[in-house]
């Protein structure tokens, strides 16, 4: 049986297309297609994109995608793909199933809190008996003969009267204070807007491709630009913007095509998902509109 790369080459020859024609049909760089046929895996992009390239190329050549993915992994070597996907496994930590509180500490804290509260309350409610100016005496009400506690306070001098002086500086009115604060806030907002305007805005181009019938929608810079059924083998127009939100009925059947012509799958799971991302300094430059 022919190897992985030879199977791809024979299928392309049987289809009667060149690498350039395959590149135009699949939107996959022909150098990546040649690397797959030569089994030169070091020339391919990171592993997260390799499976999508293999799947799309196999579908284009009318080969079984699952079988070709298995042969690709076998040709690449299981150990190398595992090393690219992650590091060594970490054994799980044996954690207790529940937290056992220390009831002795809790009871001590409750008792201590009650003592502190009672002490503070007694100080707040009970009048101080050390004030030499306040004397309490028992008096009898003449009409009823009842004994009552009368508190006698000595006469205290009236507080001195402060006459306004004409030399004092005038106090700012409420309107002046509000005007000053409002002006300071406006100045701070202006400085913040100026710093925001100086930030660079990056733009790129993104199109969607389907390897099977999917239902997708794409929002670019807050505007819905595409919504509907995307048949297998079809792709949308290239949409240019800074922020993107893509919803699909199947991650495994949805691929991204950037403005550099590279194709990458949205995921490997045949489930619905929504992906949001933004253009950045490393994004492919947006095509001229």
N, C-alpha and C positions, 0 to 999 in steps of 0.2 A: 504494500500500500504506500502511495506517495506520502511524503512528509507534509507538514502544515503549509510551509511556504510554497512547495511545488504544487500542492492542490489548488492554492489560490492562483498561481501562474497559469496552470492548465485551464482552470475555469474561465479566466479572463481571455485566454487564447481561444477557447471554445466559443465565448461570447463575441469574439472578433473585435475587441476594443483595445486601444492603446492606454498607457498609464495616464496620458494627458486627457483622453476622453473619459476615463474613469474618474479622474480628478474633477472634471467639469460636472459629471453626473452626481457624484457623492459629496462634492464640496470638501473632500479630504485631500490634503497636500499629497501630490504624487510622490514626493520623497518618502513620506510615511508609508504609502502603498508599496513602494519598491522595497522599503526596509522590511515590511511584513513578508513579502515574497522571498526575500533573501534571508529571512530569519535574523536580521540584524536588529535585535530588540534594543540595543543601546542607542540607536538613532531615533527611537520613538519618544514622544512626550511622556510625562509622568504616568504611572500605572493607572491612576484613576481615569485617564482619558483613553488608555490603550484598549480596554474592553469595548468601549463604545465604537472605536475605530474598527476593531475586528468585527463587531456585530453589524455595523452599517455596510462594511465592504462585503461581508458574507451574504447579506440580504441582496445587495446589488448584483452579485455574481450568481444569485439564485441557489445558494448553498444553505444548508441547515445551520442557522446561527448558533444554536446551543452546542451542536457537535463541533463546530469550528472553534468556539470559545474553549471547549474542553481540550481540543488538540493544541490550541494556542498556549494554554497553561501548561500542558504536558511538554511542549517544545521549549517553553521558556524556563521550566523548572520550578517545581513547587516551592523549593526552599528560597529561591530568589524573590518570588512574588510575595511570600510570607514576610520576608525581611523588609520589603518596601512598604508593606501595609502597616507594620507596627513593630514594636520592640518585643522584648521578652515578657512573658506573662507574669503577673504578680499574684502570688497566692492570696486568697481571701483572708481577711483579718477576722479572727474569732472574737466577736463582740458579744457581750451579755445581752440576752433577749429582752431584759427589762431593767429598769433602774430601781434599786432597793433603797428607799430613803432611810436616814438615821433618825429614828423617832425620838431618841434621847436628846439629840441636838435641837430638834424641832420643839419639843416640849420645853427645853430650857429657854429657847428664844421667846416662846409665847409667855412664859412666866416673867422673864426679864422685861418684856414689853409692857406687861400689865403693871409691874412695879413702877416703871418709869412713868407710865401714864398717870397712875394714882398720885405719884409724888408731884408731877407737874400740875395736875388738876387741883391738888390741895393748896399749892402755892398761888395759883391763879384765883381761887375762890375765897380762901381764908384771908381776911385783912391782917395786915402786919400790926403786931402789938408793940413794936419798937418806936413808933412815931411819937415823940414827946409832945407834939402839938395837939394830938387827938386824944381825948379822955372820954371814957364811957362811964355812965352813971345810971343807976336805977332810979326811976322816978315813978311816982304814983299819979295816975290821972285823977284829978279832983272829982270829975263827974261820976266815973265808974269805979274808982278805987283799984283799977287794974295796974299791975306793975309793968312798966315799959322800959326798954333800953334806949336811953337818949344819948346821942353822940354829940359832944360839944366841941366845936372847932373854934380856935382863936381867930380873932379878926385879922385878916391879912390885908396888907396895904394894896391899894388899887394899882394896876400896872401903869407905868408912866405913859403920858400921852406924847406921841411923836408928831411934831408939827412938820408939815411938808416944807422943804427948802426949795428956793427958786433956782439954786445953783446946780441941782442934780440934773443929770442928763435925761432926756425924755425916753420913756420906755417904748419899744417898737410895738406897733399895733398888730393885731392878728392878721390883718390884710397884708401888711408888709412881710410878716414871717412866712405866710403862705406863698406870696410872690417869690420870695427868695428861695424857698425849698423847691417850688415848681421850676424856677429857672435852673437850679442845680440839677434836678432830675432830667430836664430837657437836654442839658449839656452832656450828661452821662449817656443818655440814649443816643445822642448824635455821635459821640465817640464810639459807642458799641456798633452802630450802623456802619460807621466808616471802617472799623476793623473787619466787619462781616463782608463789606463790599470788596475788600482787598483779597479775600480768600479766593484761590483759583477754582474754577468750575471745569470739571473734566467731562467729556462727551465721548461716546463710542457708539458703534452700531451692532445690533443684535437681530438675528432672524431665527425662526423656529423651523425644525424639520421633523417629519414623522416617519417612523419605520413601520407603523401600523395605524389604523384609524383611531384618532384621538379627538377629544374635545378640549380645546385650549382657549385661553384668553390672555392678552398681554396689555399691561398698562404702562405707559412711558411718561414720566414727569407728571403723574397724576391724571393722564388722559387715556381713556380706553382706545387702543389703536387696532385691536384684532380680537374677535370673539366668534367661535363657531367650531364646526367639525373640520379637522385637517386630515385628509385622506393619506393612506400609506404612500410613501415615496414623494409626497408634496412638501413644499416649504413656503413660509410666508415671505413677504417683502422684508427688506432690511430697514429696521426702525432705529432712528438715531435719537439719543437723549442722554440724560445723566442718571436718572433713577428708573429702575425696572421692577415690575412685579408680574410673574408668570404663574398661571394656574393651569394644571393639566390633569386629565383623567388617568394618565399612566406615565410615571417617571421613566420606566424602562423603554417606552416607545417614543420618547421626546428627546430631541437633541438641540443644542445651541450652535449657531454658526456666527462667529464674530466677524468684525469688519476686516480681519486679516485672512479670512478664508478657512480658519481652523474650525473643526467640528468636535463637540464634546457632548456626551450624554448627560441628561439631567440626573439620572440615577439608575440603579439596577433593580429596584423593586417595582413590580407591576401594581402600583397603588397611586391614588390621586395625591397631589401635593401642590403647595404654593411656595414659590421661591422669590425672595426679594433681594436685590443687590443694587450697587451703585458703581458708576464708572470711577476709576481712580487713576493715579499717575501712571501705573503700569498697564492700563487697558490699551487695546488697539485703538489707534486714532480713528475718529469718526470719518466716514467717507464724505466727500464733498456733496452737498445737497444741491 
